[in-house]
Amino acid sequence: MTGADDEYHAGVVGDGYPAGAGWVVAARGELDQDTLAPLEEALTSAADAYPVVVLDAAAITFGDSSFLNLLLQVHQVTTLRIAAPGEQLSRLFALTGTDTVLSLYASVEDAVEGA
């Protein structure tokens, strides 16, 4: 893997920050088995430290089954809230029925508040 590849893969996770009783993890781009590791690390670290983890999904353009599996795993160990999923993610959640399992919110603010 070259340095540019490392930067690309690390680039799927933006800055995390505290919000309310939890931690917000911002992700972006295409999330699949080849790019998922930085997000997995960010979500796992947040789940270890905070009772609520919010995934800001507004800038995620694609998620595959490995991404969905990661979300379900994190959901089992903490309160995971997914904020602002776009059309592709909303379709993924609806087609797989995970929209009835995962907590989806229209905005980061709503997800932080749990409203």
Helices and strands as residue ranges (DSSP letters): H 3-10, E 13-19, E 22-31, H 37-49, E 52-63, H 65-77, E 79-83, H 87-96, G 98-100, E 103-105, H 108-113
